[in-house]
Amino acid sequence: MPILQEQLNKAASIIEGLYSHILLSEIPEDAPYRGSLPREQPFALDYKGYYVSYAELLRFVFALEGIGEAWSQEAVQDKLHELLLDLATLRADEDSSPDFHRIAQEWLDHIDIQFEENTCYVPVIGLSVDEPLVIGDVTFHPLESVRDQLQEDIHSPFFNDLHPIRDCIAIAQVKAEQRRATEILRVRAEQALNIFRFIGSLVWHRQPPRHIYIAGQQPKRTSYAVAIGAGGNFTGIGETEYTPLPYKIDQGFLRRANFYGLSFLQSLVRSQSLSSLEQAFLTAVQWYGDAMQDLVPLFAFIKFYVSIETAAKKPNERAKQVLPRRVSVLIESWDKQKQRRLEADIGDLIDERNAVFHGGKPENYGSEYLAWFARVLAMQTLHHLRLKIESNGFQAKDNLITWVDQQFNKYLM
């Protein structure tokens, strides 16, 4: 989009600040930014130039609508270095009188550009697909089909340690600077994987969690432990392995996954106009999926809990006053005794959440139990909320609140 005059003025002012803080002589060894002109004359930025002007120009670029999100930080810093080379050259010319508005305009013209579309690839560990599967802008392809296409062109560790029965490749078309395009793909792929993590926990709800990762983010497969006694005696060596259970998407899985809402989630991700409740539901699924990957029970508990609040609580409400009744009625809509027990358990869960938030640890339950109970509760909350959105047409949390009150007063009093 065109640079506004006030934005140009702001950029020119920041660049003038950069210029005034360039050092060409008596450069201290601890200068925070150093460079060299083509004629091998060193230059540097002083403390204020780097930590104030340089940082401010970096923030300015990333705040520009339609520009900042298309660039990686490394690429913008490369452009900033080119600018500093030009400014240092002007600073070395004692007769120069820089036109900072012109400099700012020309520099921004090199940033305010339309990038070509990149086809971006990233391996996914622990997820295998029989056929391409689309979630939003990301398509997950069988590993071998991509390997056959790219292996001659890609001479890197890209395909190292990937296994066709365990892994796949996520692909998306992204218009951005190339490094930024790969960052965007990773974010979009991670959001899609969170949907798989949620659906998988429903399909395999009585089985251990399946773990799937963007390549490079998975835990190490092997660790070694040595125990040495107080007297220095060697008492043992242990080896433990972390091996994710396979998450295979075949036709049998897809039938069960669609029953639990995969097609509905795919439609939400594609939608350009989500209701407030649909957006809250999708965000809650992201929290749930991230919690499924967390190997620290206490952290997983907090993320599962946040998923529940995101789905069912309004911003200004007090959780203890509304969540126990609301969530318990949503899950146990017809059984009075089960609804009352669940309501009490949810109240206890909120107390434990408060204890962790304000005291750093639970008070009455172990972290493993809290992570398990919060996972089951979050899974059921999201599952039943999805049914209400899809079947009853709920558009806002007020629709859910009204239904809960009516259901409780009519059947659970």
N, C-alpha and C positions, 0 to 999 in steps of 0.2 A: 504494500500500500504506500502511497506517496508520503514523504516525510513532511510533517507540518512545520510551519515557520517557527513556532515556539520550541519544537523538538530540535530543529536546526540550531536555534540560538543556544539551547541547552548544551548540545554537543560541542558547539564552537567554544563555549565558556569552559567546558571541561578540558578540551584539547589545549586551550590557552594555558590552563593550569598545568597540564602535563609539560608543555613547552618550557614554562618558567622553572620547572624543577629538574630539568635535564642537566646533568653534570658532565663537563668535557675535560676537566682537569681536577687534580687533587681528589681523585675518586677513592673513597674509603674502601678498605677490603671487605667490609660487611655491608656494602651497598645492596639493598634488597632486589635491585634489578640491574643487570649489566648487559651490554651488547658491544658490537664493534661495527664501525662504518666500513664501507668497501675499501677505503685507503688505510685500513687497520688502525684507525683512531678509536680508542675506546670511549664509550659513553655509559652513563648510568642514570638511574632515577634516585633521588634522595628518598628519605623515609616518607615524607608527606606526599611526594609525587607518586610513589608506588601504592602506599596504603590508603591514600585518599583519592587522588585524581584517577589513577589507573583503575582502582577498584570501582570508582564511581562510573567510569566510562563502560566498564564491563557490565555493571548492573543496568546502565542505561540501554545498552544494546538488547539485553535479554528481556527488557520491559517493553520493547517495541512490538506492537501487535503484528502478527504475521511474519515477524523477522526472527525474534529471539528463539521461538520454538523450532525454527528450521536449521539452527546452527548448533554444533557441539561447542563446548567451552574451549576445547583445544583449537578448533578452527578459528574462533573469534580471537583467541590469544595470538594466533599466527597473524591475523590481520592487524591486531594491535601492534605487534612487533614491526610489521612493515610501516605502520604509521609512525612509530617511534624512530625508525631509521630516517624517515623523511624529516621529522621534526629535529632530530639531532644534526642532520645535514644543514638545515636552515639555521640552527643555533650556531653551528661552526662558522657560518657566513655572517660576519659581524655587520655587514651592510644590509642584510635582509630585513624586511618588515613584513612578517607573515600576515596573510589574509586568512584569519582563522575560520571565517564563514565559508570561504571557498574550499579550504582544506577539509572542513567538516563535511561539506556537500559531496566532494569527490570521494571521500572515504566511505560515507554512507551509501553512495551509489554502488560501491563494490560489495556492499552487504545486502542492500535491498534488491535482491534478485530472485528470479523464479528458477528453482532447481528442477532438473530433469528427474523423471521417476526412476528410482533404483529398485531392482529386485533384490531383496535382502533375505538371507538364510541364517538360521541358527539351529544347532542340534538341540534336541530335547532328550534327556536321559530318563528312562523308566517308562516311557509311553510308546507303544507301538500301534500302528494303524494298518488295516488291510487295504483301505482305500483313502484317498484324500478326504479330509474332514474340515469343514469351514466353521470358524467361530469369529464373527465380526470380520475384520480385515485380514485375519491370519488363517492360512490353510496349512494343515498338518499332513505331510506326505510320507509314505513309506520310505524308509532309509534307502533301500536299494534303487528305487526309481530316481532319486536325486543323485545318488552316487554315480549311477551310469551317465547322467547328464553332465556332471561337473568335475569328475575326477581328473580328467585330462587338463582342465583349465585351472584347477585350484591345487597349487603345490604348497601345502601348509599342513599343520596338524589338525585341520578341520575335521577330517574323518577318523582321526586316531581314537582308538578305544571305543568306537561305536559298534553296536551289535544289532543286526536287523531284527532279531526276535525281541529286543528290549527297547530300542530307541527309534526316533523318527526325526524329521526335519520340519521346522516351522518356517513358512515363507510368507512374505507380504510385500506389496508394492508401496513404496514410501517416497514422497517428494520432499527431499531435504538434502542438506550437505551429507556426504556419504557417511562420515562418522556418526553424525546425528541420526541418520536413517537407521543405522544398526541399533542405536540406543532406543529409538522409537519401537523398532521391532521387538526388542527384548521386553519392553514395558507391555506392549500389546499381547505378546505371547504369554507373559506371566499372568496377565488378566484372564486370558483364555484358559490357561492351566488351572487357575483358581476355580473356574466353572467345572472343569473335569474333576478336581479334587472334591468339590461339593457333591456332584452327581455320583462319583464313585463311592462316597461314604454312604449314600442312600442305596445304591445297587448292592454294595458289599457291607451292609450295616452291621452284620454280626461277625465281621472279619477284621483283622488288623488293618490299619490305614495303608493305602498305597501312596508311595512318595514319588513324585515326578519333579524334575528340575530342568531349568535352563542349563545347558552344559557349562561346567565350571562352577556352578553354585551348589552342586551336590556335596554331602559330607565325604570325607576320605573313606575309602573302602576298608582300610586296615589300620589298626593302631596297635602299638606294642606297650606292654607294661612290665616293669621289673620291680620286684620287692627285695629289699636288702634289710636283714635284721639289725637290731640295735648293736650287736657285736660284730657287724660287718659281714655276717654270713649271707651268702646268696640263697634266697629262699624260693625263687620261682620266676618264671617269665610267662606272661600271658599274651594271647593274641585274640583280639576281638574284631569282628568284621561287621560292617553295616551294609546290608544288601537289600535294596528296595524290592518289595513284592512287585511282580510284573503288572502293569496296567495296560491291558490289551483291549483295543477297541475293535471288535468284530461285529458281525450282524446280530449275534446273540446279545452282546452288551448293548448295542444301540436300541434293540427292542425294549430292554429293561430301562435304559437311560431315558428314552422318550416317554415312558410311563411316568418317570420321576421328574420330567420337565425339561429335558435337554432341548427339545425343539422350541419350547417356550423361551428358554434362555437365549437360544440362538436368535430368535425373533427380536428379543429385547435389545441385544447387542447391535443388531442391524438397524434398529429404529432410530429415526432422527428426532422424535418427539416423545419422550418418556414422561409419564405422569410422575408426580412427586413420590408416590409409593413405589412405583416401578424402579425409580432411581435409587431410593433407599434400599430396596430389595437387592439390586445389583451390587451396591456398595457393601451390603452385609455379606453377600456371597464372597466378595473379595477378602473381607476380614476372615471369613470362615476358611477359605482356601489357604490363606497365609498361615492361619493357626494349625491347619493340618500338617504343614511342613515343619513346624517348630518342634525341635527335639527336646526343648526345655519345658517340662510340664507347667511350671508357673507362668511362663510367658504365653504358652498355648492357652491356658485358662483365661488370661486377660483378653486375648484376641477373640476367643469364642464369646466371651461376655460382651465385648464391644459389638460383635456381630448381632447379638440379641437386641442390644439397645438401639443400634442403627435401624434395625428392622421394625421395632415395635414402640419406641418411645419418642415423643416429641421433644424439641429442644429445651423448653422451659419447665418440663415436668420433673418431679423428684422420683427417681427410679423406685425406691422402696414403696412409694404410695401407689404406683400404677402398674409396674411390670408384673408383680406376682399374680394379680387377678387377670390382667390382660393376656399374658402368655399362657397361663394355666387354662383359661377358658378356650383360647385358640386351639390348644392341643387336646384337652379333655373336654370336648364340647357337650357331652351327654352324661358322663358318669360323675355324680356329685362327690362321692368319696374320693375318687382318684383326683378330681379337680382340686379338692381341699388339700389333699396331701401334697400335690405338686405345687400349689400356691405357697404352702409353708416352706417347702424345699427351696423354692425360688427366693423367698425372703432370706433364708440362710445363705444362699449363694451371693446375694447382694451384700450381706454383711461381710462375707469373706472377701469380696471384691473391694469393699471399703477398707478392710484391714490391710490388704496388699497395697492399695493405693496410698494409704496414709501411714502405715506402719512397716511396710516392706515385706510382710509375710502373713500367711493365713493364721487364724486364731484357733479354729476348732477342727479343721480337716486338713489332710495331707494334700500336697500339690497334685499328686497323681490322681487322686479321687476327684478333685475339683476340675482338672483338665478333662477327665472322662465325662463327668456329669455335665459340664458346660458344653462339651462337644455334642452329647446326645440332645441336650435341651436346644442348642442352636440349630442342630440339624432338623429337629421336629418343628421348631418355630418357623424356619425358612420354608420347609416343605408345606406346612399348613397355610402359611401366608401366600405362597405361590398358588395354591389351590383357590384361595379367596380372590386373588387378583385375576386369575385365569377364568374361574367359573362364575364368580359373583360380580366381577367387574369393578372391584375396589380400585379407586384412583388416588386416594389420600389416606393418611393415617386416621383422619376423622371418620372415614368409612369403617375402618377396623374398630375404632373405639365405640362407635354407635352399635355395631353388630355385637361386640362383646357384652355391652350393657344389656341389650335386648335378649341375647342368648342366656346370660346369667339370670336375669329377672324371670324369664319364662320357664327355664328348665333346671336351674341349678340352685335356686334359693333354698 
